[in-house]
Amino acid sequence: MSRFWITSLQFFLFVSVAAAESPDRQWILVTAPAYRAALEPLCTQRKAQGYHVTVVETSDVLSPEETRTGAAAKLRERLNRLCRDFKGSSRILLAGAVCKGVDNDVKTVVPPLGGTVGRMKGEPTDLGYCCLGNELFPAVAVGRFPARNAAEAAAMVRKTLDLENDQRPGTWRRRLTVLAGVPAFNPLVDRMVERLALARLDKVDPAWTGRAIYHNAESRFCVPDHELRDRSLRYVSEGQGLTLYLGHSSPEGFWAGRARYLDRQDWAKLRIERGSGVFATFGCTGCQLRGPDGEGYGIAAIRNPHGPAAVLGSHGICFAAMVQLASEGFASSFLSDSPPDRLETAWLALLKGLAEGPIDPFSFLLLDAVDGDSHIPQATQRLEHLEMFVLLGDPALRLPTIPKEVVLRTDGAVRPGKVLSVAGSVPAPLAGARVRVILERTAGSEPLDLEPLPKTPGPERDRVMLANHQRANRFELAAVDVECKGDEFEAKLSAPERVPGQQLILRAYAANEKSEAIGVLRLGLER
């Protein structure tokens, strides 16, 4: 081989190795010294995924006294510098408790920063770690493993890896479970809140399936008080990509008047066999980091070895208008037709919603009047809530997904009482697979077979309420299982004589032992 080719080959190999060793994504792990070994499997995973991994031990930056007192300014400066100096994007995981545990060991702590605005002044917040300038505007995503010991840190790592590495097909990946509590403002506002929520559900990408519990007797999604806790536990334990809570809460759990909803004990002990997913709570103090009434139920959930892989929520008392901004920002990203690959994208969308999401003056005044504080300007509320919301989990968490690779074709609009002919194709790995083809009503539509709810409390009222709840969560109108001939399939669905709404969803899910894919179409109705 000539010297020219040898030199060229050496140059090519050098450039290839340099490119492989110079990713444009940085993952920064800030770990309490006691957890360094427990975090190593996650470091290995991130390196294998192409991240530039930087590990910072708190003891390399802070003295024991600074860690004990929470004087974390030098740690913020170090992290901000690492992010600014890196030419690509960065994300940060803080692995440690916010304060000393019963063993009084600062080697288990990654101190939070102190809040600076309004009601958050002096309260613990991680926001400053992701703000690279003087303004409270997040530039990088920051999450926390609030582990009190090495066993808890290892469990959080295991949940993260299990969710990312589970390649077995499962419809749970695109399942949304909504748990909601009655707003308890007044009947008019309560109905408006539900209408807004249902309108948002219809904007969710139809690739998602879902079920809901709304603890409001006026809602078709309500269940009797004695069923509330057990049914909620059952839904969450069955696994889903996202569990979403909307309603009042305290650190102890969801608020439901005299009924028992899910509380700290439930979140600490529930067992999700598969589909740990993400838990997003928009209730007050759900992720309280510390306080006289203890830690929030979100902390119990992330510490549960069999609980959700990530939790996000509020450290403090949040206001309805700000919750609307946060939840819309989060949902518009997480539940979109192009869902994010990593949790950080949806988390930053939540923070961006708080920082600059639009809200019309009338809606703000109405929501602020029933659940807010008219003495706190909207601009201040936004900053308070930016410091208030916290992510418990790795922002680089790879989210579960089902490829939208099934192609669907129909012979036109749906005609009630008529047969709908469907044809489709699947990707090569699913050739010969079975396909379930479903015709569904939309999430915001009302089933046609609801029963009037008796006004008098008693067994008959409970029976009707539960039956209506089941009808409300049954979206399937017709379904058929077919087998692909090669990569093609055909199906025929009989539409019911009476169809709710003005639009339907056609869904196809194909799976074999190793692969899965989905296809979705929105179809109009021809009356």
C-alpha positions as CSV (number, residue, x, y, z in Angstrom):
1,M,0.0,0.0,0.0
2,S,1.4,3.4,-0.9
3,R,2.3,6.0,1.7
4,F,-0.5,8.2,0.4
5,W,-3.2,5.6,1.0
6,I,-1.7,4.7,4.4
7,T,-1.7,8.4,5.4
8,S,-5.3,8.8,4.1
9,L,-6.5,5.7,5.9
10,Q,-4.9,7.0,9.2
11,F,-6.6,10.3,8.7
12,F,-9.9,8.7,8.0
13,L,-9.6,6.6,11.1
14,F,-8.6,9.6,13.2
15,V,-11.6,11.6,12.0
16,S,-14.0,8.7,12.6
17,V,-12.7,8.1,16.1
18,A,-12.7,11.8,16.9
19,A,-16.3,12.1,15.7
20,A,-17.4,9.1,17.7
21,E,-15.7,10.6,20.8
22,S,-17.2,14.1,20.2
23,P,-21.0,13.7,20.6
24,D,-23.1,16.9,20.5
25,R,-25.1,15.8,23.5
26,Q,-23.8,16.2,27.1
27,W,-25.2,14.3,30.1
28,I,-24.0,15.7,33.4
29,L,-24.4,13.6,36.5
30,V,-24.1,15.4,39.8
31,T,-23.9,12.7,42.4
32,A,-23.6,12.6,46.2
33,P,-20.4,10.7,46.9
34,A,-22.2,7.7,48.5
35,Y,-24.1,7.0,45.3
36,R,-21.3,7.0,42.7
37,A,-21.1,3.2,42.3
38,A,-24.9,2.9,42.2
39,L,-25.1,5.4,39.3
40,E,-22.5,3.6,37.1
41,P,-24.9,1.5,35.1
42,L,-26.8,4.6,34.1
43,C,-23.5,6.3,33.1
44,T,-22.7,3.2,30.9
45,Q,-26.1,3.4,29.3
46,R,-25.8,7.1,28.4
47,K,-22.3,6.6,27.0
48,A,-23.6,3.7,24.8
49,Q,-26.4,6.1,23.6
50,G,-23.9,8.6,22.4
51,Y,-23.8,11.1,25.2
52,H,-20.7,12.9,26.4
53,V,-20.9,11.9,30.0
54,T,-19.5,14.3,32.7
55,V,-19.6,13.2,36.3
56,V,-19.4,15.8,39.2
57,E,-19.3,14.6,42.8
58,T,-20.6,17.2,45.2
59,S,-17.5,16.8,47.4
60,D,-15.3,17.9,44.5
61,V,-17.1,21.3,44.5
62,L,-18.7,21.9,48.0
63,S,-17.3,21.6,51.4
64,P,-19.1,19.4,54.0
65,E,-20.3,22.6,55.7
66,E,-21.6,24.1,52.4
67,T,-23.5,20.8,51.6
68,R,-24.9,20.8,55.1
69,T,-26.1,24.4,55.0
70,G,-27.3,24.2,51.4
71,A,-24.8,26.9,50.2
72,A,-24.8,25.5,46.6
73,A,-23.7,28.6,44.7
74,K,-20.4,27.1,43.7
75,L,-22.1,24.0,42.4
76,R,-24.4,26.1,40.2
77,E,-21.5,28.0,38.9
78,R,-19.7,24.7,38.0
79,L,-22.7,23.3,36.2
80,N,-23.6,26.5,34.4
81,R,-20.0,26.7,33.1
82,L,-20.0,23.1,32.0
83,C,-23.2,23.8,30.0
84,R,-21.9,27.0,28.5
85,D,-18.5,25.6,27.5
86,F,-20.0,22.5,25.8
87,K,-20.8,23.2,22.1
88,G,-23.9,21.0,22.0
89,S,-26.9,20.5,24.2
90,S,-26.8,19.6,27.9
91,R,-29.0,18.0,30.5
92,I,-28.4,17.4,34.2
93,L,-29.3,14.7,36.7
94,L,-28.9,15.5,40.4
95,A,-28.6,12.2,42.4
96,G,-29.0,12.9,46.1
97,A,-31.4,13.9,48.8
98,V,-32.2,17.6,49.3
99,C,-31.2,17.5,53.0
100,K,-29.5,15.1,55.4
101,G,-31.3,11.9,56.3
102,V,-31.6,10.3,59.7
103,D,-28.0,9.1,59.5
104,N,-26.9,12.8,59.3
105,D,-24.5,12.1,56.4
106,V,-23.8,14.9,54.0
107,K,-22.4,12.3,51.6
108,T,-26.0,11.5,50.5
109,V,-27.0,15.1,49.7
110,V,-27.1,17.2,46.5
111,P,-28.4,20.5,47.9
112,P,-31.0,22.4,46.1
113,L,-30.9,26.2,45.5
114,G,-33.0,28.7,47.3
115,G,-36.1,30.2,45.7
116,T,-35.9,33.9,44.9
117,V,-39.4,35.0,43.9
118,G,-42.6,35.6,46.0
119,R,-43.9,32.6,47.9
120,M,-40.8,30.6,46.7
121,K,-38.3,32.8,48.5
122,G,-36.1,30.5,50.5
123,E,-37.9,27.4,49.4
124,P,-35.9,24.5,47.8
125,T,-35.7,24.7,44.0
126,D,-33.6,23.1,41.2
127,L,-34.4,25.7,38.6
128,G,-31.3,27.8,39.0
129,Y,-29.1,24.8,37.9
130,C,-30.7,25.0,34.5
131,C,-30.7,28.8,34.1
132,L,-27.4,29.9,32.4
133,G,-28.0,33.6,32.9
134,N,-29.4,35.9,35.5
135,E,-33.0,35.5,34.4
136,L,-35.2,32.6,35.5
137,F,-35.5,31.1,32.1
138,P,-34.5,27.4,31.8
139,A,-31.9,26.6,29.2
140,V,-31.2,23.0,30.0
141,A,-33.4,20.3,31.6
142,V,-32.5,19.3,35.2
143,G,-33.9,16.3,37.1
144,R,-33.3,14.8,40.4
145,F,-33.1,11.3,42.0
146,P,-34.1,12.2,45.6
147,A,-32.4,9.1,47.0
148,R,-31.8,8.9,50.8
149,N,-29.4,5.9,50.5
150,A,-27.6,3.8,47.9
151,A,-30.4,1.2,47.6
152,E,-32.9,3.9,46.6
153,A,-30.5,5.4,44.1
154,A,-29.9,1.9,42.6
155,A,-33.7,1.3,42.4
156,M,-34.2,4.6,40.5
157,V,-31.4,3.6,38.1
158,R,-33.0,0.2,37.6
159,K,-36.5,1.6,36.8
160,T,-34.9,4.0,34.3
161,L,-33.0,1.2,32.6
162,D,-35.9,-1.2,32.7
163,L,-38.2,1.3,30.9
164,E,-35.6,2.1,28.3
165,N,-34.5,-1.4,27.6
166,D,-38.0,-3.1,27.5
167,Q,-38.4,-3.9,23.8
168,R,-41.3,-6.4,24.1
169,P,-44.4,-5.2,22.3
170,G,-47.2,-3.8,24.5
171,T,-50.1,-1.3,24.0
172,W,-49.3,0.2,27.4
173,R,-46.6,2.4,25.6
174,R,-49.4,4.5,24.2
175,R,-51.8,4.4,27.1
176,L,-52.8,7.5,29.0
177,T,-54.4,7.2,32.4
178,V,-56.1,10.5,33.6
179,L,-57.0,10.8,37.3
180,A,-58.8,14.0,38.3
181,G,-60.4,15.4,41.4
182,V,-63.5,17.7,41.5
183,P,-62.3,21.3,41.3
184,A,-64.9,22.2,44.0
185,F,-65.1,25.8,43.0
186,N,-68.8,26.1,42.1
187,P,-71.0,24.1,39.7
188,L,-70.6,26.5,36.8
189,V,-66.8,26.7,37.0
190,D,-66.6,22.9,37.6
191,R,-68.5,22.2,34.4
192,M,-66.3,24.7,32.5
193,V,-63.1,23.0,33.8
194,E,-64.4,19.6,32.6
195,R,-65.4,20.9,29.2
196,L,-61.9,22.5,28.8
197,A,-60.3,19.2,29.8
198,L,-62.4,17.1,27.4
199,A,-61.6,19.6,24.6
200,R,-57.9,19.1,25.3
201,L,-58.3,15.4,25.2
202,D,-59.6,15.6,21.6
203,K,-56.4,17.4,20.7
204,V,-54.3,14.5,22.0
205,D,-52.8,12.5,19.1
206,P,-55.2,9.6,18.4
207,A,-52.3,7.1,18.6
208,W,-52.9,7.3,22.4
209,T,-55.6,5.3,24.0
210,G,-56.8,6.2,27.5
211,R,-59.1,5.8,30.5
212,A,-60.1,8.3,33.1
213,I,-61.5,8.7,36.6
214,Y,-63.0,12.1,37.5
215,H,-64.2,12.4,41.1
216,N,-67.2,14.6,40.3
217,A,-70.7,13.1,40.5
218,E,-71.7,15.3,37.5
219,S,-69.1,13.6,35.3
220,R,-69.6,10.4,33.3
221,F,-66.1,9.4,34.4
222,C,-67.0,9.4,38.1
223,V,-67.0,6.2,40.2
224,P,-68.7,5.7,43.6
225,D,-66.6,6.9,46.6
226,H,-66.1,3.3,47.8
227,E,-64.6,2.4,44.4
228,L,-62.4,5.4,44.0
229,R,-59.1,4.2,45.5
230,D,-59.2,0.6,44.4
231,R,-60.1,1.4,40.8
232,S,-57.4,4.1,40.6
233,L,-54.8,1.7,42.0
234,R,-55.9,-1.0,39.5
235,Y,-55.6,1.4,36.6
236,V,-52.1,2.7,37.6
237,S,-50.8,-0.8,38.4
238,E,-51.8,-2.1,34.9
239,G,-49.1,0.2,33.4
240,Q,-49.1,3.1,31.0
241,G,-46.9,5.5,29.2
242,L,-48.3,8.5,31.2
243,T,-50.3,8.9,34.3
244,L,-51.8,12.4,34.6
245,Y,-53.4,13.9,37.8
246,L,-55.4,17.1,37.7
247,G,-57.0,18.4,40.8
248,H,-56.4,19.5,44.4
249,S,-53.9,17.7,46.6
250,S,-51.7,18.0,49.6
251,P,-48.3,16.3,50.3
252,E,-50.4,13.4,51.8
253,G,-52.2,12.7,48.5
254,F,-55.1,13.5,46.2
255,W,-58.0,15.4,47.7
256,A,-61.4,13.7,47.4
257,G,-63.4,15.1,50.4
258,R,-64.5,12.2,52.6
259,A,-63.5,9.5,50.0
260,R,-60.0,8.1,49.9
261,Y,-58.1,8.7,46.7
262,L,-54.4,7.8,46.1
263,D,-52.1,8.9,48.9
264,R,-48.4,8.7,49.9
265,Q,-48.8,5.2,51.2
266,D,-50.4,4.0,48.0
267,W,-47.7,5.6,45.8
268,A,-45.0,4.1,48.1
269,K,-46.4,0.6,47.8
270,L,-48.2,0.1,44.5
271,R,-46.6,-2.3,42.1
272,I,-46.5,-1.6,38.4
273,E,-45.5,-4.9,36.8
274,R,-44.7,-3.5,33.4
275,G,-45.1,0.0,31.9
276,S,-43.8,2.2,34.8
277,G,-43.9,5.2,32.6
278,V,-44.1,8.8,33.7
279,F,-46.4,10.3,36.5
280,A,-47.3,14.0,36.1
281,T,-49.2,15.6,38.9
282,F,-50.6,19.1,38.7
283,G,-51.9,19.1,42.3
284,C,-50.5,21.4,45.0
285,T,-47.4,20.2,46.8
286,G,-47.4,16.8,45.1
287,C,-43.7,16.9,44.8
288,Q,-42.9,18.8,48.0
289,L,-39.2,18.4,48.6
290,R,-39.5,19.2,52.3
291,G,-41.8,20.9,54.8
292,P,-43.5,20.6,58.2
293,D,-46.1,18.2,56.7
294,G,-43.5,16.0,55.1
295,E,-42.5,15.2,51.6
296,G,-45.1,15.0,48.7
297,Y,-46.6,11.8,47.4
298,G,-44.5,12.3,44.2
299,I,-41.4,11.7,46.3
300,A,-42.9,8.4,47.6
301,A,-43.7,7.4,44.0
302,I,-40.2,7.9,42.6
303,R,-38.6,6.1,45.6
304,N,-40.9,3.1,45.1
305,P,-38.8,0.4,43.4
306,H,-42.0,-0.7,41.5
307,G,-43.4,2.8,40.9
308,P,-43.1,5.2,38.0
309,A,-39.8,5.8,36.4
310,A,-40.1,9.6,36.6
311,V,-42.4,12.0,38.4
312,L,-43.0,15.7,37.9
313,G,-45.0,18.1,39.9
314,S,-45.1,21.1,42.2
315,H,-43.2,21.7,45.4
316,G,-45.6,24.4,46.6
317,I,-49.2,25.5,46.3
318,C,-49.9,26.1,42.7
319,F,-52.6,28.2,41.1
320,A,-55.2,27.1,38.5
321,A,-54.2,29.5,35.7
322,M,-50.5,28.5,36.1
323,V,-51.4,24.8,36.1
324,Q,-53.3,25.3,32.9
325,L,-50.2,26.9,31.3
326,A,-47.9,24.1,32.6
327,S,-50.2,21.2,31.7
328,E,-50.9,22.5,28.2
329,G,-47.2,23.0,27.6
330,F,-46.4,19.5,28.8
331,A,-49.3,17.7,27.1
332,S,-48.7,19.5,23.7
333,S,-45.3,17.9,23.7
334,F,-45.7,14.6,25.4
335,L,-49.1,13.7,23.7
336,S,-48.4,15.2,20.3
337,D,-48.4,13.4,16.9
338,S,-44.6,13.5,17.1
339,P,-43.9,12.6,20.7
340,P,-40.5,13.4,22.0
341,D,-37.8,10.7,22.2
342,R,-36.6,12.0,25.6
343,L,-38.5,13.3,28.7
344,E,-36.4,16.5,28.7
345,T,-38.3,17.8,25.7
346,A,-41.7,17.6,27.4
347,W,-40.3,18.9,30.7
348,L,-38.8,22.0,29.0
349,A,-42.2,22.5,27.2
350,L,-43.9,22.6,30.6
351,L,-41.4,25.2,31.8
352,K,-41.8,27.2,28.6
353,G,-45.6,27.1,29.0
354,L,-45.2,28.6,32.5
355,A,-42.7,31.2,31.2
356,E,-44.4,32.4,28.1
357,G,-47.5,30.3,27.3
358,P,-50.5,32.4,26.1
359,I,-53.6,32.8,28.3
360,D,-56.4,35.3,27.5
361,P,-57.2,37.9,30.2
362,F,-60.7,36.6,30.9
363,S,-59.6,33.0,31.5
364,F,-56.8,34.2,33.8
365,L,-59.1,36.4,35.8
366,L,-61.7,33.7,36.2
367,L,-59.3,31.0,37.2
368,D,-57.3,33.3,39.4
369,A,-60.5,34.4,41.2
370,V,-61.5,30.8,42.1
371,D,-58.0,29.3,42.7
372,G,-55.2,31.9,42.8
373,D,-54.3,35.2,44.4
374,S,-55.4,38.5,42.8
375,H,-52.7,40.3,44.9
376,I,-49.9,38.4,43.0
377,P,-49.4,39.7,39.4
378,Q,-49.4,37.2,36.6
379,A,-45.8,37.9,35.8
380,T,-44.8,37.1,39.4
381,Q,-47.0,33.9,39.4
382,R,-45.2,32.7,36.4
383,L,-41.8,33.1,38.0
384,E,-43.0,31.5,41.3
385,H,-44.2,28.5,39.5
386,L,-41.1,28.1,37.4
387,E,-39.2,27.8,40.7
388,M,-41.9,25.6,42.1
389,F,-42.1,22.8,39.6
390,V,-39.6,19.9,39.9
391,L,-38.7,16.9,37.8
392,L,-37.9,13.7,39.8
393,G,-36.1,11.5,37.3
394,D,-33.5,11.6,34.6
395,P,-34.4,14.2,32.0
396,A,-32.5,12.0,29.4
397,L,-35.0,9.2,30.1
398,R,-35.9,7.6,26.7
399,L,-39.7,7.4,26.5
400,P,-41.5,4.3,25.3
401,T,-43.0,4.5,21.8
402,I,-44.8,2.5,19.2
403,P,-43.8,3.3,15.6
404,K,-46.5,4.8,13.5
405,E,-45.7,2.6,10.5
406,V,-49.0,0.9,9.7
407,V,-50.4,2.5,6.6
408,L,-54.3,2.6,6.5
409,R,-56.6,3.1,3.5
410,T,-60.4,3.3,3.5
411,D,-63.2,3.6,1.0
412,G,-64.3,7.0,2.4
413,A,-66.3,8.4,5.3
414,V,-68.0,6.3,7.9
415,R,-71.7,5.6,7.2
416,P,-73.7,4.6,10.3
417,G,-75.1,1.1,9.9
418,K,-72.9,0.3,6.9
419,V,-69.7,-1.7,6.4
420,L,-66.4,0.2,6.3
421,S,-63.8,-1.5,4.1
422,V,-60.2,-1.1,5.3
423,A,-56.9,-2.0,3.7
424,G,-53.4,-1.5,5.0
425,S,-49.8,-2.5,5.0
426,V,-47.2,-3.1,7.8
427,P,-43.4,-2.8,7.8
428,A,-41.3,-5.8,6.8
429,P,-40.6,-7.1,10.3
430,L,-44.3,-7.5,10.8
431,A,-45.1,-9.4,7.7
432,G,-47.6,-12.2,8.5
433,A,-48.5,-10.6,11.9
434,R,-51.9,-10.3,13.3
435,V,-53.5,-6.9,13.2
436,R,-56.3,-5.6,15.4
437,V,-58.4,-3.0,13.5
438,I,-60.7,-0.8,15.6
439,L,-63.3,1.9,14.9
440,E,-63.5,4.3,17.9
441,R,-65.3,7.4,19.0
442,T,-63.2,10.4,20.0
443,A,-62.1,11.0,23.6
444,G,-64.3,14.0,24.0
445,S,-67.5,12.4,22.6
446,E,-70.3,11.2,24.9
447,P,-71.5,7.6,24.6
448,L,-75.1,7.3,23.6
449,D,-76.1,4.7,26.2
450,L,-75.5,6.7,29.4
451,E,-78.2,6.3,32.0
452,P,-79.7,9.2,34.0
453,L,-78.0,9.3,37.4
454,P,-80.4,9.0,40.3
455,K,-80.3,12.0,42.6
456,T,-80.8,10.0,45.8
457,P,-77.7,8.4,47.2
458,G,-77.8,4.6,47.5
459,P,-77.0,1.3,45.8
460,E,-78.9,2.1,42.6
461,R,-77.1,5.5,42.2
462,D,-73.8,3.7,42.7
463,R,-74.7,1.1,40.1
464,V,-75.6,3.6,37.5
465,M,-72.5,5.8,38.2
466,L,-70.2,2.8,37.8
467,A,-72.0,1.6,34.7
468,N,-71.7,5.1,33.2
469,H,-68.0,5.2,34.1
470,Q,-67.4,2.0,32.2
471,R,-69.4,3.2,29.2
472,A,-67.4,6.5,29.3
473,N,-64.1,4.6,29.1
474,R,-65.3,2.3,26.3
475,F,-64.3,4.0,23.1
476,E,-64.4,1.0,20.8
477,L,-67.4,0.9,18.5
478,A,-66.3,-2.1,16.2
479,A,-63.2,-4.2,16.0
480,V,-61.9,-7.2,14.0
481,D,-58.7,-9.2,14.1
482,V,-57.1,-10.1,10.8
483,E,-53.9,-11.7,9.6
484,C,-51.5,-10.1,7.2
485,K,-50.8,-11.8,3.9
486,G,-47.2,-10.8,3.5
487,D,-47.2,-7.1,4.5
488,E,-50.8,-6.4,3.4
489,F,-54.1,-6.8,5.2
490,E,-57.8,-6.2,4.6
491,A,-60.6,-5.8,7.1
492,K,-64.3,-4.9,7.2
493,L,-65.9,-3.1,10.1
494,S,-69.7,-2.7,10.7
495,A,-70.4,0.8,11.9
496,P,-73.2,1.0,14.5
497,E,-76.5,2.5,13.5
498,R,-76.1,5.3,16.0
499,V,-72.7,7.0,16.1
500,P,-71.7,9.8,18.6
501,G,-69.9,12.9,17.5
502,Q,-68.9,14.2,14.1
503,Q,-65.6,12.3,13.8
504,L,-64.3,8.8,14.4
505,I,-60.9,7.2,14.8
506,L,-59.7,4.2,12.8
507,R,-56.8,2.4,14.6
508,A,-54.7,-0.6,13.6
509,Y,-52.2,-2.3,15.9
510,A,-49.9,-4.9,14.5
511,A,-47.6,-7.0,16.7
512,N,-45.6,-10.2,16.8
513,E,-43.2,-11.5,19.4
514,K,-40.5,-8.9,18.6
515,S,-42.0,-6.0,16.8
516,E,-45.1,-3.7,16.9
517,A,-46.5,-0.8,14.9
518,I,-49.6,1.3,14.9
519,G,-51.6,3.3,12.3
520,V,-54.3,5.9,12.9
521,L,-56.7,7.8,10.8
522,R,-59.4,10.4,11.7
523,L,-62.5,9.7,9.7
524,G,-65.5,11.9,9.0
525,L,-69.2,10.8,9.3
526,E,-71.6,10.7,6.4
527,R,-75.0,11.1,7.9
